[in-house]
Amino acid sequence: MHADWTSLVTLASGFEADITIALLEAHDIPAERDGNDTVGIFGPGFQGATSRGVTILVPAKRLAEAQAILAEPRELPDDVLPE
């Protein structure tokens, strides 16, 4: 971990972590998964829940901005929802 980075959130699965990182990066906030090697019981390709979760790290100076982005309510566009 970079010395000036801090923990933003711990999520249950690698999939959730990857989506969260993509969201933050779409807002120009650098983000990384922690390096705790949580691969689940099915190996490194496993994206389900892990016993320790997956922590997202962001630069400390961008923490408040990242928290605000995660707090924003999100809705799917109408054309994505089934009729």
Buried (B, 14 or more C-beta within 10 A) or exposed (E): EEEEBBEBBEBBBBBBBBEBBEBBEEEEBBBBBBEEEBEBEEEEEBBEBBEEBBBBBBBEEBBEBBEEBEEEEEEEEEEEEEE
